[in-house]
């Protein structure tokens, strides 16, 4: 089969690999029907994910059809259409029992697919712990509708959940890329008093204005003053940082009111610094780290009910044979690209 593979030192290449086989009774083999390119794949390419293993097929946003399962798999069977979770987790260890599946103690626990073990920018993928890592797609939900369930939608849902959003809160989302817009969709489910989304790219703000009426949009210049003008207590009650830049990291705490919650879900190319003497008296609560993606079943139910629709994020499509051009398009942010849907059968 064809597989887009990381070879270290900024090098990715579409190569031939054997079709994966079951290795454990809890494994499933999934024929990938639709996949996508994630910003985290760019971080792997640029060496910002030290745990990424050269020789690994990248890709962790995918849906497909179950082809085979191990004898220990109970929740899915061959023929099921499934969304694949970005995280591998056993469901039984201390961290999994508390819902902290990103830190699962299994050797393949956490973000493994497309990072430490072969992922989904390929024709087939082996999914360890299939009972927790695969979610059946409801009838009537298309591949396009379900595509982002296991990664950026799971991230947005988790970010909204841990931010403790109340009905009177002003929520500021910094970053209107794919993760930011998925976060926006999930924040709106909490019915906050006001939502502000900040991004420097006009086409992203236009997409938000078109599909999420009522959300206030603005660029980063003058953001602190904009937030002060549209909040009641000297800043945003909840800030969710999805931008992943030095500037967005600083804006997150600067735009938060005292005693606010700042949730950082972005992945950075380098270390960030908090100027603690300057921000000391704000008494902020920071929540950071990788997504605990254990709500995919609920996300799919919300999609089926028409409460979440992320299909407008798909601005471009390509065949797997054209992945290198699509990756360059995505990396350079050309032609108004937000997300690329990859047809792995072509």
Order of alpha helices (4+ residues) and beta strands (2+ residues): beta-beta-beta-alpha-beta-beta-beta-alpha-beta-beta-alpha-beta-alpha-alpha-beta-alpha-beta-alpha-beta-alpha-beta-alpha-beta-alpha-beta-alpha-beta-alpha-beta
